[in-house]
Amino acid sequence: MPNSFAVLILLIWPLIGVLIFRMIKDREQAIIASLVWSYLFLPSGVGFDLPAVPPLDKQSIPALVLLLLLIFSRNQTGSIVPTGRLLWLLLVLFIGGRFITEAINSDPIYVASIVIPGSSMRDALSGIARSLLFLLPFLIGYGFLYSKAAQFKLLYTLLIGGLIYSVILLIEVRVSPQFHIWVYGFFPHSFLQQVRAGGFRPVGFLWHGLYAAFFVMTCCVTACILLRERKFAKRLQATAKIRMNLGIVAIYMLFILVLCKTLGSLVFCLFLLPCVLLLTPKMQVRIAAVLVSIAILFPVLRGNDLFPTQTILSMARSVSDKRADSLWVRFTNEDKLLERANIRPVFGWGSWGRNRIYSTTTGRDLTILDGYWIGVFGTAGWIGFLAQFGLLAVPVFKILRRYRGDEANLSPITSGLCLLLAISMVELLPNSTIFPWTWLIAGALWAHAVKTSPVEDAVASPREVLPKRPRTVL
């Protein structure tokens, strides 16, 4: 049960958002800081579920406040209005598809003595509002963060957030995940799931230890991305009066990641670090394109038994029987959920848990829903899945096309963001760790691909964004 402070901090966040905009004069930095810091430190599992209004929580409230601040800003220089037929198509499918999904699932479902209600027109309208709130970070990134300088500020803010968060995580490794309890009066998830390898997974103020581990992995890779742009990083650090050795920071964040006791994020990190440090930006984008293709095609691969589940189980069993058993449970539940989703494959089952598996004798919910993809596929069908995952995947392909024949101007920052976006999509296959900055990155990359030109790249390269320090004349 959340305490009064958990509710109060959400209520006063609009005032905090205004304060952030007043304190940070740089508009791009204010946007990034508002979304990143709110997600890292506001309470998880708390929100306001008002009638006919989508739940207002740590994701929707800051995004909505940010949108209003940008709309009424006097010196607004960007626009969230999308351009391009493909983007409009995906947005219409994402928002309109949700309306159709709820509208056609009006039939109730009877399981034993349980009645699962059908969707109503109110649910359909609420689905539109929920989809719009969900997409706000994407649209804000698309409208305001498409420059290379903005891309750097996004990475820089994530890295600083990771360094500050590491202190909380180190304490929780020692004393168990307690900060959410100490500050907000409750723990948002199962505490037992944070017990691992004779110790604890740190959580901070996030939903689960998996979220914390993936965030630390992101920060570790971010330090290495900035290392590839050493001159730009050095100049911005000097401007902010913050000096740090990015190599040491990367090693430190890797150490924190090991303490997070999450094998998946550690494997992702060990895969990405060589890519970021050794490969050319063009090759990084190509690898990102392969990863997002796997994520988009995953329902087809799983549905036709083309994904190597048995091989993965064997590899996991060679590491730990417990991890192999956990994977087996996930794959088994995915098979059942996929079988149910294929009954209504186009628009899905809609809300109210209609996509889940229930006992035919007791009506008890038997579903263990881990992967984000199967939740989207079951509730919104192929239309919702392709629209949502397409909005995340298409920016990588657009960047690949945008810099074809122009590799000299492809920044390691841009290619690094493509890799982070791609690995975030891969993470949505076994888990549900999606962050607001994932959508922010997708929107920023999409706009960067369509709103900038080779001439602008050459003029506004990262090394020229900040003014040079004046020379001392003797």
Secondary structure, 3 states (H helix, E strand, C coil): CCCHHHHHHHHCHHHHHHHHHHHCCCHHHHHHHHHHHHHHHCCCCCCECCCCCCCECCCHHHHHHHHHHHHCCCCCCCCCCCCCHHHHHHHHHHHHHHHHHHHHCCCCEEECCEEECCCCHHHHHHHHHHHHHHHHHHHHHHHHCCCHHHHHHHHHHHHHHHHHHHHHHHHHHHHCCCHHHHHHCCCCCCCHHHEECCEECCCCCCCCHHHHHHHHHHHHHHHHHHHHCHHHHHHHHHHCCCCCCHHHHHHHHHHHHHHCCCHHHHHHHHHHHHHHHHCCHHHHHHHHHHHHHHHHHHHHHHHCCCCCHHHHHHHHHHHCHHHHHHHHHHHHHHHHHHHHHCCCCCCCCCCCCCCCCECCCCCCECCCCCCHHHHHHHHHHHHHHHHHHHHHHHHHHHHHHHCCCCHHHCCHHHHHHHHHHHHHHHHCCCCCCCCHHHHHHHHHHHHHHHHCCHHHHHHCCHHHHCCCCCCCCC
